[in-house]
Amino acid sequence: MRNSRSILWVLLVALIPLLAAGALPPQQEPANPAKDLAWAFPVPDKNLPAVSDEAAPKHIPGSSQAFTSAQIDDLLNPPDWFPNEHPPAPKVIMHGQNPVQACGSCHLMSGLGHPESANLAGLSAEYIEQQMEDFKTGARKDGARMNAIAEPLSDADSKQASEWFATLKPAPWFNVVEADTVLKTYVNRGRMRLPSPDGGTEPLGDRIVELPQDPARTESRDPHSGFIAYVPIGSLAKGEKLVMTGAAGKTIGCDNCHGPDLRGDRYIPTIVGRSPGYIARQLYGFQHFTRNGLGAGLMQPVVKDLTSQDILDIAAYLASLPPERAKAVK
C-alpha cells in the first residue's frame, strides 16, 4: 500500500508543471464565505471596545527591547523583539512603503504569524515565492491584503523575503482544546479575535475560536506568545479520519501529496500545526476557485465534496499536530 502511495506521490508531483502551464480547470467567480464558515474569515466588529492611547514604551518577557503602542502598530516598521533569534532581515521584512507593508508586521519576525494572517515558518522558499506570484497575478485571491501587497512588489524583494522566511524553523504555536463553551470575543480593526472586556462565555457551536494565550503580548506582536484553538468536542477524531484515510469518496488521505509526516516538500506546503482558521480558508478557497495557481488543480477535485463540517474537523486535527518535528500519522 505504501509503495502504491509513493508512486502516486511521484505522479502527482510530475503533474505540477502541466498545471502551471495552464491545465487548471476553468475559474469560477469568487464566492463569499458560507455562513457556517464565517468563523474562519474574521471581520472587525462594528462596535469596538475603547482603546487606551498609551505613550509609555511596552516590554515583553525575555526581551530587552521597548516599543510604544504606535511603534507596535506601525505596519511599515514592525517591532523586532528578539533580533538575535533570526538571520539579518532584508529591508522588505523590516520596512514597508504603502501599499506594501513590511512582511514582519503580519507574519512576525518568527514567521509564525497570527490566525488572521499566515504561518510561513517551515515552508520552502520555492513555495512562498510561488504563492507571491499567484497573489501578484490574481490566481490566488485574498480580500484582506496580500493581492495589493504582492502586485507592486518587485521580483527581487519577493525572492529575498521568500528565502529569508524559509530559514525560520516551525515551532508549537497552537494548543488545541475540545470544548463546548468559549469566552465571548470580538474582532478588532486588525482582524484579531480577542476576549471581550465585558467577560462572559457562550456556546462554541459549529465553529473554531482561536484566542491568544496572552492577549497583551499578542497585541504587542510577541513572537513567543501563541494561541489556544477551541474546537468542538469530537472534531479531532473526525478530522483524524478524514486526514489519514479520507472518507466515503469525499477525499483521499492527505499524506498522498503532503508526505507521510504531512510536512510537504518544496512546492507542497507543510500543513501541521497551522492556524485552523487559515487551513479552513485555504480549503474553502480551493473549493470555490478563489485559490488557483500552481498545485491548485490537484487540490480542487480532492476537496470539492467536503462539507463545512468536514473542513472544520480537518482544520482542527491538523492544528493539533506538532509542527516542529516529523510525525507519521499512519
N, C-alpha and C positions, 0 to 999 in steps of 0.2 A: 504493500500500500504506500509506504514511504517513497519507494522508488518511483511509483507512478506519479505521486505528487511532485517529486523532484523534476520529473520530465515535464509535467505540466508547467511548473515554475519557469523552466528554461524556455518553453514555447511562449509563455506569456511575455517574458522579457523580450523575446525575439520580435514580438508584435509591436513593441513600443515605437520603433522607427516608422512603421507603417501608419500608426495612429498619428504620429507627429506630422506625417506627410499629407494628412487630410482624410484619413479613413474614419473619422468620427461620425456618429450619427447626426442627422440634421438638428441644428439648435432650435429650441423652442423659446417662446417668450418667457422671461423670468417670472417666477411665481412668488407671491407673498408667503411668508411662513404660515403654516397651518396653525390654527388657534391652539391645538393641543401640543405644539412645539414652541409656543411663544416663549417659554422659559429659557430656551437656548439663544434667543435673539433679544438681549436686554435693550430696553428703550428707556431713556430718562423719564422719571415721573414728572407730572405737570406741577405738582405742589411739593417742593423740596424743603427739607429742614434748613433752618438758617445756618450759615457757615460763618464761624468766627474768623475775623481777619487778624491773624497772629503775625506780628512782625518779628518776634524773637526767633532766633535760629533753633532748629529742631535737631535732635540727636536720636540715634537708634543703637541698640545693643551691639557692642563689638566694633563699632566704627569710631574713628577719631574725627570724622568729617562732621560738618554742620551746615545745614541749608535752611533757608526760610521757606515758608509755605509758597511764596511767589516763585522761588527758585525750583522747588519741587514740582510745581505745576507748569513750569516753562517747558513746553513740548519741543522747543528748538534747542534747549540746553539742559538735558536731564541730569539729575544728581548721580554721581558715581560714588556710592558709599564705601565700596571696597576696591579701590583701583589696583591693588596688588593681587587680586584674585582672578584676573583675566589678562590676556596679552594686550599690549598697547592697541588702543582702538583707533581705527581710521576716522577721519572727520565726519563722514556720513553717519557714523554711530553716535557720535557725541554732539554734533551740531547740525541744525537744520536751517532751512530757509523756505518760508512759505511758498507753495503748499507742502513742501517736503519736510516732514517732521524728522527729528533725529530718531534713528531706529531704537536707541536705548530708552526712549521715553515710554514707549508702549511695551516693548519686549524685555525691558530691564537690561542692566549690564551683565546679567547672568544668562540672558536668553530665555528665561523661564516664563516671562510674560504673566499676564492676568487672564482670567476666563474670557474677558471681552476682547482679547487680542489673540495671540498665538504663542505657543511654546516652541522656540526654534532650537533649543539645546538638543543635541543628539541627531540632528538632521544633517545630511551631506550638503556640501557646497553646491553640487550639481542640482540637487533637488530644490534648494532655496532659490538658486539663480533661475531655474526654470519657472518656478512659481511667480517670481518677479516679472518675468517675460510674459507670462499668462495674464497677470494683472495689467501690465502695460498695454497689451493688445485687446484686453476686454474679454478674453476667452474665459477667464475666471473673474467673477464679479463679486465685489464686496461693497455693499451700500454704505459702509461706515467711512472708510478712509483709504484703503490700500490702492484702489484704482487711481485716485487723484494723486497719491504719493508716487506710484510707480511710473505714471505716464511721463513726467518731466525728468525723472531720474536718469542720469547718464549710465551707459553700459558699464563704464569703469567703476562708478560708485556702487552699482548693483553687484558687480563681481567682488569688490572689496568687502562689502557688507556680508555677502554670502559666505565668503571664505573665512571671515572673522567669526561669524556665528557658528560655523562648522567646527571651530576649535573648542567650543564650550561643551562641557560634559553634562549629560542629563542628571537630574537629582530628584529625590522624592519631593513632591510639591502638593500632592493631594492626599488627604486622609478621607477615604470613602466610608460613610456610615449609613446603614439602613435605618430608616426612621419613618414614623407615621405623622409626626408633628415637627414643626420647624419654627424658628424665630420669625416674627414679622419683619419684613425687609422693605427697602426702597432702592431704586436705581438712581445714582447721581448723574451729573451732567457728563461725566466721563464714561458712562455706561457701566460703572462698577456697582455691584449689588452689595449693600451694607445693611447691618441690623438697624431696625427702626429705633430712633432715640426714645420713642414712647413705650418701648418694650412690648411684651405680649408674644403669644405663639398662635399658630394657625395650622390647619391640616396641610400636609405636604401634597397629598393627592398624586396625580399622574404627572409629576414634574421632578426635575432635579434642581436643587438650590445650592449654589456654591457661595460660601461665605469665607471671608478672611479669618484665619486663626487669631489675628490681632489687627482689627480694623485700622488703628492709628498707624501701625507700622506699614500696612499695605498701602494706605493713602500716601505714605512717605516714600513709596516705591522701594521698600526694603527688599532686597533680593534674597534674604534669608527667612522671610516670613510667608508661609504658604497658605493653603486653603483647606477647608472641610467641605466635601461634597455630600450633601444629604440626598439619598436616593430611596425610592420606595422599597418597602420590605418585599423580598423575593426577587427583586430585579437582578441581583448579582448572579443567582443561579440560572435564571432565564437567559441572561446575557452570555454567560459562560457557554451554554449550549449552542447559541447562535454563532458565537465567535469560533468555537472549537470544531463544530461539526456541521453547522448550517442547520436548517430545519424545513422539512416538508416542501422542498423545492423553492424556498424563498431565497436562500443564499448558500454559498459554499463556505467551508472553513477558511477563516481569514489567513491562515498560515500558507495557503496556496500561493499567495502573492507576497505577503509581508514577511514570510520566513517562519521557521519553527519557533522562534522566540518573539515574533511579531515586531521586530526592530528594523525591518526593511533593509534596503541596500541601494545606495546611490539615488536612483530616480524613484524608488519606492520608500515612502516615509515610515519611520517608527510610529506605532500607534498606541503604545503602552504608557500609562502614567500621565496621559494628557488631560486637559480640561474636558469633562464630559460635554459641556456646552459647545466647545469647539468641535469635538468629534461629531456631535449631532448636527451642527451647522453644515459640516462638510458632507455628511451622508445625505442631508436634505438637498444640498447644492447639486450633488451628482444626480439625485433622483429627479430634480426639476430642471436640470440642464442650465443652471446658473454657474456651475463649475465644469468647464470643459478644459481643453488643453491636453498636454502630454499625460497619458495614462488614464484620462477620464473615460475613454471608451472601454477600458477594462472594468471600471467600477460601475458604470451606469447600468449594464444588464444585471449585475450582481445585486444591486440594491433596489431595483425597480419595484419589487413586490413587498418591500419592508413596510410595515405599519409604523405609525408614530410611536407606538408602544415598543416595537422591536428596536427602533432607533434609540429610544431611551435605555432599554436594557443593555444593548451593545455598548453604548457610551458609558454607562455605569460600570460595567465589568472591565472594560479597557482601562478606565481611570483607576481601578483598584489594583492593577498590576504594577509591580515595581519597575521604574524606568532605568535604574542605574546599573542593572546587570541583566544578562540574558536569562530568560526563564522559559523553559519548554512548557507549553501548555497542553501537550499531548503525550 
